[in-house]
Every structure is written in C-alpha cells, then in structure tokens.
Amino acid sequence: MNGRIVAVSRSSTHTFVKGTEPEIELIEGLGVAGDAHAGVTVKHRSRVARDPSQPNLRQVHLIHAELHDELRGAGFDVSAGQMGENVTTRGIDLLGLPTGTRLRLGDAAIVEITGLRNPCAQLEQIQEGLMAAVLDRDAQGNLIRKAGVMGVVVAGGRVRTGDPIAVELPPSPHQPLQPV
C-alpha cells in the first residue's frame, strides 16, 4: 500500500485551520517545525488543561484526501489543512491501518501512527453538519471516526506536496486504531 502526499500544512498558532505550504519539516520526537502542536508533551488545549505532562501522541495529524472527496460530494466545502491536518494523503486507507504503522513520507521522514483523531466540535465553525459528517456507524452500530489519524515523528525530514508515502505495518498481531 503506497500513496502520495497531496498537501502539507501547519500553523504557528492554535487556530483550527492550518495554511498549506510547499513543504514542512518534521522533527524527530517533536512534530512539525513551526506548528503550535509540536512538542514532547501534549499541546492540544483541552489535553493540556487535564494533564500537561502527558506525552504528545498527536504530533502530526494526517487526513486522507478521499475524505475530502466524500465530504465535497455531500455538499461540504472542504480543502487541505482546513480540518486541522498537517499532511493530506491520497491512496492509503489511513483509518484501516493498525496502531504502530510507520509511514515514510518523502525521502527520510517517518511518522508512527498512534491512533484516531477524535473529531472536534470546531468542525461546525467550518460548516454546519461537518462534525456529524465525519462520524458514522458500522453494521454492528460501532462508531466510526473518519477525521484522520494522529502520529509521532520517529525520523525527521522535509516533506513536500507530491512526495511518495510508503507503509510499513507493525509485527502481528495488529491492534486496531483507537482515539488518542
């Protein structure tokens, strides 16, 4: 399973929307250089309020462009970086990857997937109904979170729009993604 990066984004402030850029730099153990969510410990405001010493398992947020396609088909006006992601991918079933999957982004950067992104109510500020649109139910009634995955940087490097993504699955048995 290989894919491509269709956009990279970051924001130096705690804004929900992140501006797209030609490239970003991932820093091992920290996240995206110049992004407000970079750091060894949590940076998301709600998590900092609960326990600022928690490890930052949400250094990099990835969303699959196929979700943007689905949302546009349902009448939502969404684009790369708008839902807070740092890396927009195409061609990889991000939500189907097991915990611990490593994604090689470009030539050198590696992000290890830590879990699912729990959709945030701030999505409603983009467009009413967007939060509900990134939630679904499977045949058994279990909640499906479609708002992307989170990861940590295990090897740094520059990441650019158009770069390839290689997927390395962890050893079996695989653990399904849970919200982080």
FENDA-V131551 format. One record per residue. N is the residue number from 1. NEAR is the number of other C-alpha atoms within 12 Angstrom. Layout:
N;NEAR, N;NEAR
This chain:
1;20, 2;22, 3;26, 4;31, 5;34, 6;36, 7;34, 8;42, 9;41, 10;41, 11;27, 12;20, 13;18, 14;19, 15;22, 16;30, 17;26, 18;31, 19;27, 20;26, 21;23, 22;20, 23;27, 24;33, 25;33, 26;41, 27;28, 28;26, 29;28, 30;32, 31;42, 32;43, 33;28, 34;25, 35;35, 36;29, 37;39, 38;35, 39;30, 40;25, 41;24, 42;28, 43;30, 44;34, 45;18, 46;13, 47;19, 48;17, 49;12, 50;12, 51;15, 52;17, 53;16, 54;19, 55;24, 56;31, 57;38, 58;42, 59;44, 60;55, 61;48, 62;48, 63;45, 64;38, 65;34, 66;28, 67;34, 68;31, 69;20, 70;20, 71;26, 72;19, 73;13, 74;17, 75;15, 76;25, 77;21, 78;30, 79;30, 80;35, 81;32, 82;36, 83;45, 84;44, 85;42, 86;51, 87;51, 88;46, 89;42, 90;29, 91;22, 92;30, 93;26, 94;44, 95;31, 96;25, 97;30, 98;30, 99;33, 100;32, 101;36, 102;31, 103;46, 104;33, 105;42, 106;33, 107;20, 108;24, 109;32, 110;35, 111;45, 112;39, 113;42, 114;37, 115;37, 116;34, 117;34, 118;28, 119;31, 120;25, 121;20, 122;21, 123;27, 124;20, 125;17, 126;21, 127;21, 128;16, 129;19, 130;31, 131;24, 132;25, 133;29, 134;32, 135;26, 136;18, 137;14, 138;11, 139;8, 140;8, 141;9, 142;10, 143;18, 144;25, 145;30, 146;39, 147;39, 148;45, 149;46, 150;44, 151;47, 152;41, 153;40, 154;30, 155;27, 156;28, 157;27, 158;27, 159;41, 160;30, 161;27, 162;21, 163;30, 164;28, 165;35, 166;28, 167;28, 168;22, 169;25, 170;19, 171;12, 172;11, 173;10, 174;14, 175;18, 176;22, 177;28, 178;25, 179;25, 180;28
